[in-house]
Amino acid sequence: MHPLVALVTVLALMLFFWQALRVGSARGRLGVEAPATSGNPEFERYFRVHANTLEGLMVFLPALWLFAIFVSEWVAVGLGLVWLVGRLIYTIAYSREASRRGTGFAIQALAMLALLLGAGGGVVWSLIQTVMAHKSVVG
């Protein structure tokens, strides 16, 4: 069980849900009728933040959990919280002005890259240990 990683997962999903509420609010406030996703630059920024986060979650969540399982729960939680802070900075900055999104993006991208590379390394190391243990038993 990894309750701290589960908490980071819930926080990431809450961030995503909050972004969805902001998209819906901007749609109504700015008069962008569904299913349109363009036509108002402010709405488009809210929409892109939400869509970009969905795209990021597809890598972040599996990498977070694999890192926790194969490397370290505590480090996964730390990197997960850094990712969340970066995503929050990204959300606020990009919603105001697209050109200001760089800092938040860089923070979350580095955290996600660390999780992804660490998870990959942890899985490979586990496979190597499994093969070596099997070889020592067999022969």
DRENDO-1510 file (C-alpha; in Angstrom, 1 decimal, always signed):
<recs>
REC; n; res; u; v; w
REC; 1; MET; +0.0; +0.0; +0.0 .
REC; 2; HIS; +1.2; +3.5; -0.8 .
REC; 3; PRO; -1.2; +5.9; +0.9 .
REC; 4; LEU; +1.0; +9.0; +0.3 .
REC; 5; VAL; +1.3; +8.3; -3.4 .
REC; 6; ALA; -2.5; +7.8; -3.4 .
REC; 7; LEU; -2.8; +11.2; -1.8 .
REC; 8; VAL; -0.6; +12.8; -4.5 .
REC; 9; THR; -2.8; +11.0; -7.1 .
REC; 10; VAL; -6.0; +12.4; -5.5 .
REC; 11; LEU; -4.4; +15.9; -5.5 .
REC; 12; ALA; -3.5; +15.7; -9.1 .
REC; 13; LEU; -7.0; +14.6; -10.0 .
REC; 14; MET; -8.4; +17.5; -7.9 .
REC; 15; LEU; -6.2; +19.9; -9.8 .
REC; 16; PHE; -7.5; +18.5; -13.1 .
REC; 17; PHE; -11.1; +18.8; -11.9 .
REC; 18; TRP; -10.5; +22.4; -10.8 .
REC; 19; GLN; -9.1; +23.2; -14.2 .
REC; 20; ALA; -12.3; +21.6; -15.8 .
REC; 21; LEU; -14.4; +23.9; -13.6 .
REC; 22; ARG; -12.4; +26.9; -14.8 .
REC; 23; VAL; -12.9; +25.9; -18.4 .
REC; 24; GLY; -16.6; +25.6; -17.9 .
REC; 25; SER; -16.8; +28.9; -16.1 .
REC; 26; ALA; -14.7; +30.7; -18.8 .
REC; 27; ARG; -17.0; +29.1; -21.4 .
REC; 28; GLY; -20.1; +30.7; -19.8 .
REC; 29; ARG; -18.5; +34.0; -18.9 .
REC; 30; LEU; -16.9; +34.5; -22.3 .
REC; 31; GLY; -19.9; +33.2; -24.4 .
REC; 32; VAL; -18.1; +30.3; -26.0 .
REC; 33; GLU; -20.9; +27.9; -27.0 .
REC; 34; ALA; -20.2; +24.1; -26.8 .
REC; 35; PRO; -18.7; +22.3; -28.6 .
REC; 36; ALA; -16.5; +25.2; -29.8 .
REC; 37; THR; -13.0; +25.3; -28.4 .
REC; 38; SER; -11.7; +28.4; -30.2 .
REC; 39; GLY; -12.7; +31.9; -31.0 .
REC; 40; ASN; -11.9; +33.6; -27.7 .
REC; 41; PRO; -8.2; +33.8; -26.8 .
REC; 42; GLU; -8.8; +33.8; -23.0 .
REC; 43; PHE; -11.1; +30.8; -23.2 .
REC; 44; GLU; -8.5; +29.0; -25.4 .
REC; 45; ARG; -5.8; +29.5; -22.8 .
REC; 46; TYR; -8.1; +27.9; -20.1 .
REC; 47; PHE; -9.0; +25.1; -22.5 .
REC; 48; ARG; -5.3; +24.4; -23.4 .
REC; 49; VAL; -4.2; +24.3; -19.8 .
REC; 50; HIS; -6.8; +21.7; -19.1 .
REC; 51; ALA; -6.0; +19.7; -22.2 .
REC; 52; ASN; -2.2; +19.9; -21.6 .
REC; 53; THR; -2.7; +18.7; -18.1 .
REC; 54; LEU; -4.7; +15.7; -19.3 .
REC; 55; GLU; -1.9; +14.9; -21.7 .
REC; 56; GLY; +0.6; +15.2; -18.9 .
REC; 57; LEU; -1.4; +13.0; -16.5 .
REC; 58; MET; -1.0; +10.1; -19.0 .
REC; 59; VAL; +2.7; +10.0; -18.3 .
REC; 60; PHE; +2.8; +11.4; -14.7 .
REC; 61; LEU; +0.4; +9.0; -13.0 .
REC; 62; PRO; +2.0; +5.7; -14.2 .
REC; 63; ALA; +5.5; +7.1; -13.7 .
REC; 64; LEU; +4.6; +8.2; -10.1 .
REC; 65; TRP; +3.2; +4.8; -9.2 .
REC; 66; LEU; +6.0; +2.8; -10.8 .
REC; 67; PHE; +8.6; +5.0; -9.2 .
REC; 68; ALA; +7.0; +4.4; -5.8 .
REC; 69; ILE; +6.8; +0.7; -6.3 .
REC; 70; PHE; +10.3; +0.1; -7.8 .
REC; 71; VAL; +12.4; +3.0; -6.3 .
REC; 72; SER; +11.0; +4.9; -3.3 .
REC; 73; GLU; +7.6; +6.0; -2.1 .
REC; 74; TRP; +9.0; +9.1; -0.3 .
REC; 75; VAL; +11.0; +10.3; -3.3 .
REC; 76; ALA; +7.9; +9.7; -5.6 .
REC; 77; VAL; +5.8; +11.8; -3.2 .
REC; 78; GLY; +8.3; +14.6; -3.2 .
REC; 79; LEU; +8.6; +14.6; -7.0 .
REC; 80; GLY; +4.9; +14.3; -7.3 .
REC; 81; LEU; +4.4; +17.4; -5.1 .
REC; 82; VAL; +7.0; +19.3; -7.2 .
REC; 83; TRP; +5.0; +18.3; -10.3 .
REC; 84; LEU; +1.8; +19.6; -8.7 .
REC; 85; VAL; +3.4; +22.9; -7.8 .
REC; 86; GLY; +4.7; +23.2; -11.3 .
REC; 87; ARG; +1.3; +22.4; -12.8 .
REC; 88; LEU; -0.3; +25.0; -10.5 .
REC; 89; ILE; +2.2; +27.7; -11.5 .
REC; 90; TYR; +1.7; +26.7; -15.1 .
REC; 91; THR; -2.1; +26.9; -14.8 .
REC; 92; ILE; -2.2; +30.3; -13.3 .
REC; 93; ALA; +0.5; +31.8; -15.6 .
REC; 94; TYR; -0.8; +30.3; -18.8 .
REC; 95; SER; -4.4; +31.3; -18.0 .
REC; 96; ARG; -3.2; +34.9; -17.7 .
REC; 97; GLU; -0.8; +35.0; -20.6 .
REC; 98; ALA; +0.5; +32.1; -22.7 .
REC; 99; SER; +4.0; +33.4; -22.9 .
REC; 100; ARG; +4.3; +33.2; -19.1 .
REC; 101; ARG; +3.8; +29.4; -18.9 .
REC; 102; GLY; +7.5; +28.5; -19.2 .
REC; 103; THR; +8.6; +28.4; -15.5 .
REC; 104; GLY; +5.7; +26.2; -14.4 .
REC; 105; PHE; +6.1; +24.0; -17.4 .
REC; 106; ALA; +9.8; +23.5; -16.7 .
REC; 107; ILE; +9.2; +22.6; -13.1 .
REC; 108; GLN; +6.6; +20.0; -13.8 .
REC; 109; ALA; +8.5; +18.6; -16.8 .
REC; 110; LEU; +11.7; +18.1; -14.7 .
REC; 111; ALA; +9.7; +16.3; -12.0 .
REC; 112; MET; +8.0; +14.1; -14.5 .
REC; 113; LEU; +11.2; +13.3; -16.3 .
REC; 114; ALA; +12.8; +12.3; -13.0 .
REC; 115; LEU; +9.8; +10.1; -12.2 .
REC; 116; LEU; +9.8; +8.5; -15.7 .
REC; 117; LEU; +13.6; +7.9; -15.8 .
REC; 118; GLY; +13.6; +6.7; -12.2 .
REC; 119; ALA; +10.7; +4.4; -12.8 .
REC; 120; GLY; +12.3; +2.9; -15.9 .
REC; 121; GLY; +15.6; +2.4; -14.1 .
REC; 122; GLY; +13.8; +0.8; -11.1 .
REC; 123; VAL; +11.9; -1.6; -13.3 .
REC; 124; VAL; +15.1; -2.6; -15.3 .
REC; 125; TRP; +17.1; -3.0; -12.0 .
REC; 126; SER; +14.3; -5.2; -10.6 .
REC; 127; LEU; +14.3; -7.3; -13.8 .
REC; 128; ILE; +18.1; -7.7; -13.6 .
REC; 129; GLN; +17.8; -8.8; -9.9 .
REC; 130; THR; +15.1; -11.3; -10.8 .
REC; 131; VAL; +17.2; -12.8; -13.6 .
REC; 132; MET; +20.3; -13.0; -11.5 .
REC; 133; ALA; +18.3; -14.6; -8.6 .
REC; 134; HIS; +16.8; -17.1; -11.1 .
REC; 135; LYS; +20.3; -17.9; -12.5 .
REC; 136; SER; +21.8; -18.5; -9.0 .
REC; 137; VAL; +18.9; -20.9; -8.2 .
REC; 138; VAL; +19.0; -22.8; -11.5 .
REC; 139; GLY; +22.7; -23.2; -11.9 .
</recs>
